[in-house]
Amino acid sequence: MNTLSSHVLDTTLGKPAQGIVLTLTTPNGKSFEGITDSDGRFNQWAMNSKEGFVAGIYTLRFHCKDYLETHHGKSFYPYIDITFELENNGGHYHVPLLISPFGYSSYRGS
């Protein structure tokens, strides 16, 4: 069974990024939304499936403009899309995002 979580860290402040809206688009085109908590994390996807996440290509959009403008006065990125592929029985997938007003990076976490 596949599961999915995310964590957003503000590398300029050295803190978790609370209040960033996330939109997950599934392989069948359905979308689900969430928002990062006080620790910059989100993992409560309202999927209507007891099997977890099926294999396929997903896109996770981080709506970061409001957060970056509020905390830094500027944002070069209104949103950041990370597209990734889940495998059958791939286990837990963690998609972290490290952001600043003018840069970002991501990787497959654990």
C-alpha positions, 0 to 999 in steps of 0.5 A: 500500500502506498502512502504520501506525505509532504513537508515544506521548509523555509530555508531563508528563515530556517523554519517550517512553512505553515499555511501553504495550500497543496493541491494533489492531482491523481493519475485519473485527474482528480484533485485533492487539497490540503494545507501545511500545519504548524510544522510545515507538514501535510499527510491527511489526503481525503482519498476515497480508497482503502488501498492508499495511492495507486501506482501512476503519475501524480502532481503536487502543487505548492501554492507558495506565493502568499506565504513567501510574500507575507514572510519575505515581501517577494515571491518569484514562484506563484506556485511550484509543481512537483510531478512524480511517479508512484510504483505498485507497493512502493510504500511510503512516499514523502515529498519535501519542498525547501523554499525561499523567495527565489529558489526551491528544491525537492527530493524523495524523502522518507 
